[in-house]
């Protein structure tokens, strides 16, 4: 897969995790069963961490694509020190 495709995949996973955070917060706010306890909040926190991780992975893949394009054009790497 190309870096563009990886960036899109990671962005989609990040958005899915954001949706899960909202869903778990709604379940925690209005539970149908008292047995849930704090489980929805734990799941929401885990989903938020995963959303952040996938977001950073998407940015990394997009940056790799940009570096690859710069090198293919024969220009200097903008992120090299």
Secondary structure, DSSP 8 states (H G I E B T S, - for coil): --HHHHHHHHHHHHHHHHHHHHHHHHHHHS-S-GGGTTHHHHHHHHHHHHHHHHHHHHHHHHHHHHHHHHHHTT---TT--
